[in-house]
Amino acid sequence: MLPVPDSTPATPPTGPALADFACFYLYGLTNQPYRQSTDLDKFGELFSLIIGNHGGLGVASTFHPYQLVNPVGISVWYTAYAQFYAQPNRFELFAEMTLEKAQFVLVPPASFAEFHVWPDTRLTSDENPIFSRFIPFVIPFLVRKDPELLRWDKEFVAAEGDKARISPYLKAVHEAIKFVQPAPAFVLGFGEFDEQQPEQLIEHFLSSRAMLL
């Protein structure tokens, strides 16, 4: 697992394209959503546990959903792609992601520490006070597109809805996030981020609201 430096492209992309990647995330609740760790190996292990045998980029931070998109509309995932694209050997890195399923970790710009409440304000404490006690967090992954199922999906398909069969995997996931999101943080699920419909991420948290009350 190698770090990708924090930088942005000076010219418009000519390839590899952002369309070659998919934007995924692990989401849950915590008391402190914005945390970083310098242990890039642990981020790499988390990528493997959640994403599986797929190439891509892990992001060395956790975020509140309102930190994922900055005021000018640029997401953490696009920024990860921009950092990757800025590498002079990006074609070699992309080939490794495609052929060898290589996984890399990058550190996001500090500007994403700022909160930016989207037009969808339903996670604010004014609208839903419960989210001031149980605070949403997200761990992003930018994954090279591949027809093979992600590890998370494979585990759930194999369990066939049996909670007892999926429990060991979920326990492993909860253990794996402790280096960056220690207790009382807990995982709610996994999803794919659609920059055209970011409110879908908000819906995941709202669907968990009833169990918190």
Buried (B, 14 or more C-beta within 10 A) or exposed (E): BEBBEBBEBEEEEEEBEBEBBBBBBBBBBBEEBBBBBEEBEBBBBBBBBBBBEBBBBBBBBBBBBBBBBBEEEBBBBBBBBBBBBBBEEBEEBBBBBBEEBBBBBBBBBEEBEEBBEBEBEBBBEEEBEBBEEBBBBBBBBBBBEBEEBBBBEBBBEEBEEEEEEBEEBBEEBBEBBEBBBEEEBBBBBBBEBEBEEBEEBBEBBBEBEEEEE
